[in-house]
Amino acid sequence: MHEMRTIPVTDELTAELRAYAVAMRDGFHEAPITADGWARWHEAIRHDGARLRGVFDPDRPFGLASVPVGTFASFPGTINTGTELAPTNCITDVTVAASHRRRGIMQQMMTTDLNEARERGDVFAALTATDTRLYGRFGFGVTADSRRIEINTGHSFGLISQPSGSCVFATGDDASAVRRSLFERWHAEQFWSITRHHHYWQPGFDWATQTARHDRHIIHLDDDGHADAAAVIVVRDDHVEIRDLLGLSHRAELEIIRFVALLETHDKVVWRHCFDVRHPLPWAVTDRRSVSVVKEFDTLWVRIVDVERALASRSYEGDGEATIRVVDPLDDNTFTYRIRVAGGQPDVETTSREPDATLPLDSLAPIYSALQGPKELASAGRAQGTPEGLARVARLFAREEPGISASIF
Ligand SMILES: CC(C)(COP(=O)(O)OP(=O)(O)OC[C@H]1O[C@@H](n2cnc3c(N)ncnc32)[C@H](O)[C@@H]1OP(=O)(O)O)[C@@H](O)C(=O)NCCC(=O)NCCS
């Protein structure tokens, strides 16, 4: 018989906390945690206000009964809906020991956590998925993508625009403070931005391998000397890796790329996560083929926990009206919603009217974030409606740019 319980996050790194982290690492088959790793993990879960949950099997042999067979963490966060930073349940550490899989343990942890999120009044639940087959059944849908970009920075590299401002190096702690403050400003303005967790501000350590990493930090200053973009780079054997790059404008980000390209040690720069799928970088270089998108992948999966509130909280770029039938696999939000936007103000109510489109909850998520439209989702077999109805929904949710999320957790 299994027992699920919460694990208190205390100022002392207790045996219970250690057992949780060991089980979570084992679940992902990752390297054991080092002394430095323990200190960083403990600091991060306290900063993030983590809620840790473990499932225990009292009959586990070889003295392992106190080591959980299932781990699950969630953190309070926010998503920018265009009108507010809406409370969001950020989920991570989802593992079940290989010896205990396919017995419903993940299902139990997830449904318990999602029920608590609804009771707390969270509008969204969010995660970044290692395995994409797991979360649709809980109503999570893909809402943001990221690109891995390679830049050939050999002799022919150049940007069309003239340089502006200047780039400077900074040390880890100073740079983390600047990066954090830039992120907070960006998060407050950017539609679909989600909170970044504490690990983003813990430089110089590779969590996966539990080894020190020689990060270099670059800050771009505008013409008035104010920081408007920052990057963390690592020099690898045959390329320079941009581990993180975030600016208040595309122009500021391009200045950092210009600087990294001119380091002159390598002919290749790899930008691991370009979170803006419409980033102008390929249009900014003199040789279009010096920039290649080598991979595009899903990043933020969202379950809309409270559909009515989420629809009322979203910013819409034009006035209009549409009626959608939402089908929630967990049933909490299975209703027909009528959305009327006048003067930019949405009015949302449940209705018995005929819907323009029928959307499983996991398909409403990319429509909400403007990653994908209802017509395309219908073609893919993920939505239903008449061409006119789908077009009405598409017009209402259309945005000049899709949302951007710059966090992986
Ligand atoms: C993914 C993982 C947590 C699943 O845990 P679990 O306890 O075996 O899952 P459950 O038994 O609760 O399964 C719940 C549902 O998911 C399905 N499912 C579980 N693992 C799956 C997989 N790898 N692929 C497809 N479906 C899967 C189950 O079939 C079940 O659906 P059903 O009720 O329709 O049969 C576990 O396999 C694991 O720890 N994997 C390694 C770590 C990992 O990838 N974690 C995910 C991080 S995002």
The ligand as a Gaussian input file, in Angstrom:
#p B3LYP/6-31G(d) Opt

LIG

0 1
 C        6.659000       9.439000     -16.521000
 C        6.470000       8.774000     -15.191000
 C        6.506000       9.802000     -14.070000
 C        5.095000       8.048000     -15.182000
 O        4.815000       7.586000     -13.883000
 P        3.801000       6.381000     -13.635000
 O        3.479000       6.331000     -12.186000
 O        4.323000       5.145000     -14.250000
 O        2.524000       6.864000     -14.446000
 P        1.032000       6.371000     -14.172000
 O        1.049000       4.900000     -13.856000
 O        0.374000       7.252000     -13.178000
 O        0.413000       6.620000     -15.578000
 C       -0.547000       7.614000     -15.824000
 C       -0.934000       7.541000     -17.271000
 O        0.173000       7.874000     -18.066000
 C        0.476000       6.817000     -18.978000
 N        1.915000       6.727000     -19.089000
 C        2.792000       6.535000     -18.106000
 N        4.054000       6.521000     -18.608000
 C        3.942000       6.695000     -19.937000
 C        4.867000       6.772000     -21.014000
 N        6.179000       6.666000     -20.797000
 N        4.373000       6.966000     -22.262000
 C        3.059000       7.065000     -22.499000
 N        2.130000       7.007000     -21.520000
 C        2.575000       6.813000     -20.255000
 C       -0.098000       5.569000     -18.333000
 O       -0.399000       4.608000     -19.309000
 C       -1.334000       6.104000     -17.650000
 O       -2.399000       6.203000     -18.559000
 P       -3.672000       5.253000     -18.442000
 O       -4.257000       5.588000     -17.105000
 O       -4.512000       5.676000     -19.595000
 O       -3.127000       3.882000     -18.528000
 C        7.586000       7.709000     -14.960000
 O        7.577000       6.836000     -16.062000
 C        8.970000       8.313000     -14.851000
 O        9.392000       8.668000     -13.760000
 N        9.724000       8.442000     -15.974000
 C       11.089000       8.977000     -15.958000
 C       11.129000      10.443000     -15.549000
 C       10.296000      11.295000     -16.467000
 O       10.382000      11.241000     -17.682000
 N        9.437000      12.131000     -15.848000
 C        8.622000      13.078000     -16.599000
 C        9.223000      14.422000     -16.452000
 S        8.413000      15.641000     -17.439000

